[in-house]
Amino acid sequence: MLHPIELVLALLAVVVALGVAARRLGVAEPILLVVGGLVLGLQPWAPGVALDPQLVFLLFLPPLLYAAAFRTQWPDFRAQLRPIVLLAVGLVLFTATAVALVAHYVVGLPWAVAFVLGAIVSPPDAVAAVAVTRRLRVPRLVVTILEGESLVNDASALVTLRVAVAAVVTGAFSLVDAGVQFVLVGAGGVALGVAGAWLAVRLHAWLDRNDRADSKLTITVTLLTPYAVYLTAEHLHLSGVLAAVSAGLWVGNRCEQVFSAALYEEARAVWEWIEFLLNGLIFLLVGFALRNILENLTGAYAPEDLLVHAGAVVAAVVVARLVWMFPGAYVPRWFDRNVLGAATPYPPWQSVTVVGWAGMRGVVSLAAALALPLTTADGRPFPGRDLILFLTFCVIFATLVGQGLTLPVLIRGLGVTKPAGEEEGESSEQSDSARGGAGRADMVGRTEDLVERRRSCD
């Protein structure tokens, strides 16, 4: 039996090996890591690895969401706020309802339990979306919408899950109370995240003014920021996800107030290393999780029934997103044109299709399923818990591997590429960055110009 430290080191070695293989094969790392973890986890000699949901929510989620939000440009995010909200809230609720219908009528779960499953599998994963789209030359608009959606939808899904689980555990449900809780938890998380980010920026400025902006100290503060806002929000029963996301957006778009050009380069190297390790470990552990799930299901269901149930739920997740995409993309713009008189352009159907197919699920869904209580308020086992875990894993595997591998083919087939102006803009930015990097040695020891600092942060 491996010591936990030995196990972690072994997993890190596997992450490195699979990361090298992913780069050589040209495949997004999460896909190969999940497949590799699944293959290794099912081997009889492999050690059993239990994925603690609290470890995922506390250790992995805050820094990964914060880092993704930090890189998101607020002007781009704000310009696409309506489609992002429609996907992150409207589509989450629509998908949860569609999955609940299938889970009730096909799988046979009670209504409240069916909505628990729907809430768990409704949000696409921020890490998976960024990892897959980063390798593809798609328009910036598409990337902004996908990343913005995946940053916000975890919060709406987890609040929905909280309401559904309470209905199963207590047997009581109030639509009004659920709506009020949804708004308060979300708005409170955003407010707390912005307040925490404001304090963090002030702390960085104070350190800078008093000549205490040592790189090790400053980078440590950046690492603590997402955990501080996330934990505070969760203790106050607010959305820790939205707190971490809003803090990342706030600090990232005030980068010139926090970092010098040289300090930013050091911080970015540390954060990229941390993201690589956390992403690698979490997706590898997702693959390992199936072994324990299957052991809990042994003898409870026939294999053919499990396949039918999994296929029905996966189909509901994929089809619900595609059904939502076109009305969600075109109806608001029709309203702008015909009611408000605004000449809002319609998006190309090819781009809408790509966004509809890019609904990969990931670690948040599995952690949410693992975090389900074992019993209800009267002491009975939580109904369908093991089946929910199995179906959640099937959705993650089918969407991440199936859609993740076919998405590049779909993008090339539909001809969805960056406009020429966007390509030129990126080339200009890269040239500016290169010129800025060449002169960084001369900038050490003096105050940088704000324009140069903003360019380095971008």
Rosetta blueprint (number, residue, H / E / L):
1 M L
2 L L
3 H L
4 P H
5 I H
6 E H
7 L H
8 V H
9 L H
10 A H
11 L H
12 L H
13 A H
14 V H
15 V H
16 V H
17 A H
18 L H
19 G H
20 V H
21 A H
22 A H
23 R H
24 R H
25 L H
26 G L
27 V L
28 A L
29 E H
30 P H
31 I H
32 L H
33 L H
34 V H
35 V H
36 G H
37 G H
38 L H
39 V H
40 L H
41 G H
42 L L
43 Q L
44 P L
45 W L
46 A L
47 P L
48 G L
49 V L
50 A L
51 L L
52 D L
53 P H
54 Q H
55 L H
56 V H
57 F H
58 L H
59 L H
60 F H
61 L H
62 P H
63 P H
64 L H
65 L H
66 Y H
67 A H
68 A H
69 A H
70 F H
71 R H
72 T L
73 Q L
74 W H
75 P H
76 D H
77 F H
78 R H
79 A H
80 Q L
81 L H
82 R H
83 P H
84 I H
85 V H
86 L H
87 L H
88 A H
89 V H
90 G H
91 L H
92 V H
93 L H
94 F H
95 T H
96 A H
97 T H
98 A H
99 V H
100 A H
101 L H
102 V H
103 A H
104 H H
105 Y H
106 V H
107 V H
108 G L
109 L L
110 P L
111 W H
112 A H
113 V H
114 A H
115 F H
116 V H
117 L H
118 G H
119 A H
120 I H
121 V H
122 S L
123 P L
124 P L
125 D L
126 A H
127 V H
128 A H
129 A H
130 V H
131 A H
132 V H
133 T H
134 R L
135 R L
136 L L
137 R L
138 V L
139 P L
140 R H
141 L H
142 V H
143 V H
144 T H
145 I H
146 L H
147 E H
148 G H
149 E H
150 S H
151 L H
152 V H
153 N H
154 D H
155 A H
156 S H
157 A H
158 L H
159 V H
160 T H
161 L H
162 R H
163 V H
164 A H
165 V H
166 A H
167 A H
168 V H
169 V H
170 T H
171 G L
172 A L
173 F L
174 S L
175 L H
176 V H
177 D H
178 A H
179 G H
180 V H
181 Q H
182 F H
183 V H
184 L H
185 V H
186 G H
187 A H
188 G H
189 G H
190 V H
191 A H
192 L H
193 G H
194 V H
195 A H
196 G H
197 A H
198 W H
199 L H
200 A H
201 V H
202 R H
203 L H
204 H H
205 A H
206 W H
207 L H
208 D H
209 R H
210 N L
211 D L
212 R L
213 A L
214 D L
215 S H
216 K H
217 L H
218 T H
219 I H
220 T H
221 V H
222 T H
223 L H
224 L H
225 T H
226 P H
227 Y H
228 A H
229 V H
230 Y H
231 L H
232 T H
233 A H
234 E H
235 H H
236 L L
237 H L
238 L L
239 S L
240 G H
241 V H
242 L H
243 A H
244 A H
245 V H
246 S H
247 A H
248 G H
249 L H
250 W H
251 V H
252 G H
253 N L
254 R L
255 C H
256 E H
257 Q H
258 V L
259 F L
260 S L
261 A H
262 A H
263 L H
264 Y H
265 E H
266 E H
267 A H
268 R H
269 A H
270 V H
271 W H
272 E H
273 W H
274 I H
275 E H
276 F H
277 L H
278 L H
279 N H
280 G H
281 L H
282 I H
283 F H
284 L H
285 L H
286 V H
287 G H
288 F H
289 A H
290 L H
291 R H
292 N H
293 I H
294 L H
295 E H
296 N H
297 L H
298 T L
299 G L
300 A L
301 Y L
302 A L
303 P H
304 E H
305 D H
306 L H
307 L H
308 V H
309 H H
310 A H
311 G H
312 A H
313 V H
314 V H
315 A H
316 A H
317 V H
318 V H
319 V H
320 A H
321 R H
322 L H
323 V H
324 W H
325 M H
326 F H
327 P H
328 G H
329 A H
330 Y H
331 V H
332 P H
333 R H
334 W H
335 F H
336 D H
337 R H
338 N H
339 V H
340 L H
341 G L
342 A L
343 A L
344 T L
345 P L
346 Y L
347 P L
348 P L
349 W H
350 Q H
351 S H
352 V H
353 T H
354 V H
355 V H
356 G H
357 W H
358 A L
359 G L
360 M L
361 R L
362 G L
363 V H
364 V H
365 S H
366 L H
367 A H
368 A H
369 A H
370 L H
371 A L
372 L L
373 P L
374 L L
375 T E
376 T L
377 A L
378 D L
379 G L
380 R L
381 P E
382 F L
383 P L
384 G L
385 R H
386 D H
387 L H
388 I H
389 L H
390 F H
391 L H
392 T H
393 F H
394 C H
395 V H
396 I H
397 F H
398 A H
399 T H
400 L H
401 V H
402 G H
403 Q H
404 G H
405 L H
406 T H
407 L H
408 P H
409 V H
410 L H
411 I H
412 R H
413 G H
414 L H
415 G L
416 V L
417 T L
418 K L
419 P L
420 A H
421 G H
422 E H
423 E H
424 E H
425 G H
426 E H
427 S H
428 S H
429 E H
430 Q H
431 S H
432 D H
433 S H
434 A H
435 R H
436 G H
437 G H
438 A H
439 G L
440 R H
441 A H
442 D H
443 M H
444 V L
445 G L
446 R L
447 T L
448 E L
449 D L
450 L H
451 V H
452 E H
453 R H
454 R H
455 R H
456 S H
457 C H
458 D L
